[in-house]
Amino acid sequence: MKQFISVNDVQDIDALVQKAISYRAAPFKDKILGEYKRVGLLFLNPSMRTRLSTNIAISNLGMEAILFNIHKEGWKLEFEDGAVMNGQTVEHIKDAAPVLGAYFDILCIRTFPSLTNKQEDYEEVFINQLIRYAAIPVISLESATLHPLQSLADIMTITDLFDPMRKPKIVLTWAPHIKPIPQCVANSFAQWVNAWGKADFVITHPEGYELDEQFSGDAHIEYDQSKALENADFVYVKNWSAYNDYGKVLTRDADWMLTNKHLINTNNARVMHCLPVRRNVELSDEVLDSASSIVNLQAANRVWAAQAVLAEILISQFN
């Protein structure tokens, strides 16, 4: 593995999941694998689980992590080729990235979409420019369109709980929110479930919230949430803003918030969310605090997902 930006960087999803499971059982078995290696953690937006879980994974493999909040602690970066830098940006990624590449062995970056310029967001300008000029392995801690470490942890969590003798039905359901939210988690989860190929996959949302087809793929799209949830084994709850009417909130219909009533016709579905979650907006207390909720298992698995990816890069690039 040269980098980790999307599921396309993974040769075998099940093998990577099993590696993550093995690290959960023995976190320090490869304690010297990353000895004398240094990882740069670059953040352009806030984080809790991603930051902490990646730090723990780095430590478990014997590496050193250095955290840098780019726009708060450093110069404002310019990413556009040919830019005339007579505005707010102070340093070009062409100049910053090679320095970062010299300081670190691996770079991890968390970016965020503008939700105003769809072309720029979906071209992944920030992360692709870093890859281009740093010339060392890059791991996405969330980008403008995807959140692959979250999705790996999600597939790991489903693997923990589903019956391998049959295909689980997985439903990704839109939920209301108080503000526009990126499509990253929804895109990424859809991309990974489709690539995994071991589930009946349904995406349900109000009309107008269709995801980019490159990520939703062959998933069945159902606008009737109740119908979509019938016989579901796993329900992934997440808000996202519109893709076609880019970044817009088209409805805040509270009836889409998942409650116990929504789960009556499921197959005792397990309920997932990437966190943080707006309680009683996206998901009701009664669901989150019930035995149906597996959000904490998802969050715990973030450590092992990150550790598996880091180990794969160390093995393929440095050994």
Secondary structure, DSSP 4 states (H G I P E B T S, - for coil): ---BSSGGG-S-HHHHHHHHHHHHH-TTTTTTTTTT-EEEEEESS--SHHHHHHHHHHHHTT-EEEEEEHHHHSPPEE-STT----SS--EEHHHHHHHHHHH-SEEEEE----SS-HHHHHTTHHHHHHHHHH-S-EEESS-SS--HHHHHHHHHHHHHHS-TTSPPEEEEEE---SS---SHHHHHHHHHHHHH--SEEEEE--TT-PPPHHHHTTPEEES-HHHHHTT-SEEEEE----TTTTT------GGGSB-GGGGTTSSS-EEE--S---BTTTB-HHHHTSTTB-HHHHHHHHHHHHHHHHHHHHHHHH-
